[in-house]
Amino acid sequence: MESALTNACTIKIDNFEGPFDLLFHLIEKNQFNIYDIPINTITDQYMDYLFAMQEMDLEIASEFLVMASTLLHIKSKMLLPSRKEEQQQEEDPREELVSRLLEYRKYKDFSYVLREREKEWTRVWWKLPEPITCVRRDEVVELVPEELRRVYTELLERNMKKMNPDVNGMNRIIQHEKVSLRSKMREIIRELIKRGTFRFFELFSFKTRSRTDVVTGFLAILELARLRRVRLEQRKIHGEIYVSKVEMAPELGKIDARELDSMA
């Protein structure tokens, strides 16, 4: 039982890589604030570890003894009585130890990052590039006209089989007639300037124009009528629509592109 306890203590103490590692262990174990270390408690616990190592006849490294003397020195300075004025002027004796502990923690955290990278790259295998020698061989190919014609015919037939027979019909579906409302308004204004009045289906006939063109032309006369640029008249139901310019309206010939944009 005693030997098992000794082995456990030996493993536990040997795990500390140095005095700062042991100090961090004590700070984290007691959940102390690193900026306000209770030096008395830390020093006592640190010395307990060293006494345990001596009782187990373990060789104590010199750096552990140096840290012990440093802790004892800080502890003695904090225990000595001092005047209030001198105490305000003197620096905290723990300040240097805290800065060294913070620096040690920074490098220790970075060592964990390097350790993880090492684990990751131990699973990576690579191989140095090798030169590849290419041997060039010139081969004389004899061209036979009949064989060349046969291969060319096969390529044409293979390409024709890839084409969709309904490609012409698909092109008609994809094509979309673009008709601008602004262009129809310009066309109506030009016609009114030239003739003064006209019948709608005389200018926009289904015989000579597409359905989209006629519908856009109808929307154009409605927009011009809304803006009081033209007057529309239909003398009977489903009869002819007469388009004429309004007498009191501004001259249609002076309408510029900006005004047409605002109309459209």
HELIX and SHEET records of a PDB file:
HELIX    1   1 GLU A    2  ASP A   14  1                                  13    
HELIX    2   2 PRO A   19  ASN A   30  1                                  12    
HELIX    3   3 ILE A   39  GLU A   55  1                                  17    
HELIX    4   4 SER A   62  LEU A   79  1                                  18    
HELIX    5   5 LYS A   84  GLN A   89  1                                   6    
HELIX    6   6 GLU A   95  TRP A  121  1                                  27    
HELIX    7   7 PRO A  145  LYS A  162  1                                  18    
HELIX    8   8 VAL A  167  ILE A  174  1                                   8    
HELIX    9   9 LEU A  181  ARG A  195  1                                  15    
HELIX   10  10 PHE A  200  LEU A  203  1                                   4    
HELIX   11  11 ARG A  211  ARG A  226  1                                  16    
HELIX   12  12 LEU A  252  LYS A  254  5                                   3    
HELIX   13  13 ALA A  257  MET A  263  1                                   7    
SHEET    1   A 3 THR A 197  ARG A 199  0                                        
SHEET    2   A 3 ILE A 241  LYS A 245 -1                                        
SHEET    3   A 3 VAL A 230  GLN A 234 -1                                        
END                                                                             
